[in-house]
Amino acid sequence: MTESLWPQLRLKAASEAELVEKYRSVYLETYVYDETGNQRLFTDWCGVTYQFSAHAFDHAFSESTNYRTSAGIHDGGFSKPRARRMLWIKEVLALTAGTIQRYSQSRQTDRGKTAKRRTLVVVEEKYVVVFDDPRKAGEPYRFVTAFPADQSYMERIKRTSFLVETKKGGR
């Protein structure tokens, strides 16, 4: 097994519910609110801004038993593999290591509208971070999810998305 680009977060708790709340706390403190309670904004290597919401945690760090048929509904419960990589998201945005491919994707919403997404893929890790495009010009991209992908999902991204750029990060 090769070493990952970034360390994984491994929290411990007496119960599964406590563990979820510990990871939720790290997510909120790292991505959603600063020390004074203000909404955090992140900027990537292109100067593009990103925003995270508190309610994104449940979707982003849970799993679907079958992503091909789930239509985005996660029925598999809390995902430790996703949560352990939570701190990787800020590393991806900062382009600190690895090869990152930025994809643009359009998809139909459940209301029949076309939604655009920005997907960042860390090639070496097969790690995917997804953001919804802003609804209005000048607004930040909105975090949707982040997860380690399997090979078939990586192929699906390449098939259904447009590769915008590939950037090398470095320390």
N, C-alpha and C positions, 0 to 999 in steps of 0.2 A: 504494500500500500504506500502510495506516495504522500508526501506532506501537503497539506492544503496551503493556499496562498495566505490565508488569515486564520487565526485560532477560532475555535468554536466556543460558544458560551455554554457552560454546563452548570446549571443551577440545581440545587437539591432542595427538597421539601418533604414534609411528613406525609402529604397526600397529593394526589393528582390535581385536585382543585387548588391547593396552595401553590403548587408548581406553576400552574397556568397563571395565577395571579402574580407570581414573582416575575415571570417572563413579560406579562402585560405591563408591569411597573417599569421594567427596563425599556420596553418599547415606548411607553409614554414619556419617560424621562429623556430618552435618547432622540426620539424623532418628533414628538408632538408638541411638548411644552418645555420652555426653558425654565430656569430657576425662579423667575418672577411670574410664571404662569402665562407668558406670551407664546403665541403660536410660532414654532420654529419654521424656518425656510432653509432649504439646502440648495446649493448651486453646483452644477456639474462643470466639467472641463470646457464646455462651450459657453458658459455663462447663463445657462438655462436654469430656472428655479423649479423646485419640487416641494410639495407639501404633503404631510402625513396627517391622517385624522385618527382620532381615538377609536372610532367604530371599525376601522379597517383591520384591526388586530384579529378579530374572530375569523374573518375570511382568510387573511394572509397566513395565519399560522395554524390552520386546520387543513384536513385533506379530504379528497373525494375518493370513494372506493373505486370509481372508474371515471377519470377525467374526460374520456371520449364521449360518454353518454350523460354526464352530470349537468351540462348546461350551466356550469359555474356554481352549482349547489354542492356544498361540502357536507358529506354525511359520515366522514370517517373520524371525526373528533380531532382533538388537539394533536399537532404534529411536532414531536421533539426534533426530528431532522430539520424542519423549517425553522423552528424557534432557535435552535442552537446556532444557526447561521444568520440570525437577526442582525448582528452588528456588521455583517458583510455589506449590507445595503449602503451604508455611508462610505465604505471603502470603494465600492463600485462607482458611486457618484464622484468620488475624489480621484478616481483612476490611479489608485496607489500601487496596483500590481496586476499582472495578467494581461490577457488580450480581451478587450471588450468590443463586442459587436453591437451596434445600435440598429434596431429594426423599426420600421414603421408598419403598422397594421391597421386595416379597417375591418370592422365586423358589424353585424346587425345586432341591435339591442332587442330586448324583449318587446319593445314598443314599435319596432320596425324602423327605427332611425339608424343612420350609420354613425358609429362611434370610432374614433381614431385612438390608437394606443401607441406608446413608445415602449419597446421592449429592449432591455439591456441584457446581454448574455456574456457571462464570463466563460470563455471557451474552455480553459483548462479545468474548470470546476463543473462545467455544465450547469451553471447557476444562472437562474433567470429572475430578473426584476422587472415588473410590469407597472406602467403608469398610464392613466387616462390622459389624453391631451386636454389642454384647457378649453373650457366652453367659450371663453372670450379671449381675445388677444390681450396679452400682458398678464394674464393670470398664470399661476404656477401649474405644472403637471401634478396630478393627484395619484398618490400611491394606491395600487390595487393589491399586489401580492409579490412574494419572492419565494423561490423554492429551488431545490436541486432537481434537475430534470433527468429523465431517462433518454436513451438514444432516439426512441420513436418520437418523443416530444420535440427534441432538437430538430429532427428531420421535418416535423410538421411546421415549426417556426420558419425554417428555410423555404418550405413550399408555399406557405400562406402569407408571408411577409416580404417586405422590400428591405434589403440590406442597405442602410444609409451610409454607414461608415464603420471602419475597424480601427481601433486605437490601442496602442501598447502602453500599459502603465508601467511604472517602475519606481523602485525605491532608491 
